[in-house]
Amino acid sequence: MPRAIELLAPARNAEVAIEAIAHGADAVYMGASSHGARAAAANSPDDIARVVEYAHLFGARVYVTVNTIVYDHELRQVEQLVHSLYKIGVDALIVQDMALLELDIPPIALHASTQCDLRTPDKARMLQAAGFSQLVLARELSLEETAAIHQAVDLPLEAFVHGALCVSYSGDCQAGWAMQHRSANRGECPQICRLRYNLLDGDGRVLVKGKHLLSLKDLNRSCDIAAMLEAGVSSFKIEGRLKDADYVKNITAHYRRLLDEQIAAHPQLYCRSSYGTEHFSFTPDVAKGFNRGFTSYFTHPVTPAVRMASVDSPKWSGEPVGKVRKILPGSIIADLDTPLANGDGLGFFSASGEFEGFRLNKVEGNKLFPASRIAPRVGDTLYRNRSKVWTDLMLGRTSDRRLRVDFELRPIGWGVALRASDESGASVEITAPVELQAASKPQEAVRTGTLGKLGGTHYELGSVNDTVGELFLPVSLLASMRRDILARLDEVRISTARIDYRRPANDAELDRLLGGKMLSRHDNVANALAEKFYTDHGAVVKQHALEVEPDPAQRIRVMDTRYCLRRELGRCLRTAKGKEWKGPLTLESAGATLAVEFDCANCRMQLFTSNEKNPR
């Protein structure tokens, strides 16, 4: 049986969610009113209910993030939240706090968030035994590591395919809390990794000055879809719950096309997990959406030559379009490689290394008229990060998603019967009393045309099996029957939407996997119920989450990364150049200092800060 493949798109609100589904998403994930890992992307129950209704028309799914750690005094609130989400038909919750396994909640399906820090087959086995239905993999995993986890469990694996990258392993970053009292595990990541840093050697000498050394490029695995499918990925996740509709529409459409190509090429292996066909009014282009440059990250083996960071700027610089030739009062003369348009957004890197942008009021060939005072220099490269043509193209409705519907029209003793069947398998039949009389002219084409008037609906015409023959049937009656049967077909599909209930836990397997395990603060145990879950299965909670229990150690590990500064900067310790930098290395930014340590045996890097900087 073919494996169901899911394209999972982000949504900051109901409008973006509906656009994502219209552009090909098989599922969307969005925040609830609280306890989502993007606090700025919360949604009301009414808005989520609206998305659920629209999604289920196409057999698409709605996942809601309740993926922060939860404090003891919030447990009752979270319990009530889950009940409300279950009531409105949400298909699954994305969670990280094991307290949800102990709460009195309905049997809603649970997905293990990326915050669960899933790196190994044993962690995957534990989450499966705990009753999770889908597992989100750490972004750092290679194809081989993904395949090993796929072999270890029988659950769908969800992997990020596009979007922003965290430099620290998912769920194992305490930098925000330790340095600014803002927790990524509470939906308030301050993006420590996007700051500008100086890199110092063991003697305090500045090796690199004022660069965004921890700011990674954006993930783009467009070229790896086939390989990811072969490795066992079933859900392809786009990052971006804070992104606007244009971004989500474009990126979703892009990966819809790529996945459809693979499904069409291997129908015996894969099938789509929802229904419908999208009709785009544009050609998707990932380069047109916000990005910091692209990397496939650790999908494939990494050599010292591979570059993963966007060290010059954490912003989107855009595509290079030319260079400044002359500065005039109120205008710029540029040698352009690409035609520009009124309203385009341009930028350049200033003498201090900052990326500065401006909008064009007017373009006359290679003469540019900025909307504001700017200070580029002759010879500066200009970058376009906003195309007015593209922006206008993406306005309004840019995709129609439609379900194929087949009609069967036949006479019955006292009238006619109309049956409608769609590609999901839903079928409805209605009848109408009417006296059928011989027609004076051919009728079949008229009836087919009437049934095919599907504008303003979610349907497109498949086939019409008309056995009424050359009998007269009023067009007005047939049109009314068409409207009625399509409405009923929608109701049937929504009411019969597939429900995934929470899987039962395997206590014996949990005992085996957790028995004797020592948990540190990096396991993010923040409440009594999460602790109960672990201790009931033999684990020992030695430390609680940093947010609830300050670490008494003098140095606090705040990041654990597969990304390595030495490798990124061409100074890997396995190379001759790596020996030229005297350790230990430190990072400095705005008065804060991070100590850098390297685990070369495992090709890892860790960052530490002093407990003195940890807010109490």
Protein Blocks (a to p, Z undefined) as FASTA:
>chain_A
ZZddddddddfbfklmmmmmmnopabdcdddfbhpablklcccfklmmmmmmmmmmnopa
cddddfbccdfklmmmmmmmmmmmmmnopabdcdfblklmmmccdfbdcdddfklopabf
klmmmmmmnopabdcddfkbcfklmmmmmmmpccdcdddfbdcddfbdghiacklmmmno
pafklopaghlmlpccddddfkopafbghiafkbccdddfklmmmmmmmnopabdcdehf
kbcfklmmmmmmmmmmmmmmmmmmmmmlpccfbecddddfbdcdfklpgcebjaehjmba
cdfklcfbdfkbccdebjafbdcfbdcehiacdddfbdcdehiacddddfkopacddddf
bdghjaccdfbdcdddehiacddfbdfklmmmmgcjfbdcdddddddddddfklccdddd
dfkopacdddddddddddfbdfklmmmmmmmmmghiabdcfbdcdfkbjadcdfklmmmm
mmmmmmmmmmmmmmmgccdddddddfklmmmmmgopacdfklopabfklmmmmmmnopac
fbccfkloccfbfbdcfbdcfbdfklmnopafkbmklmmpccdddddeehiacdddddfk
nopadddddfklpcZZ
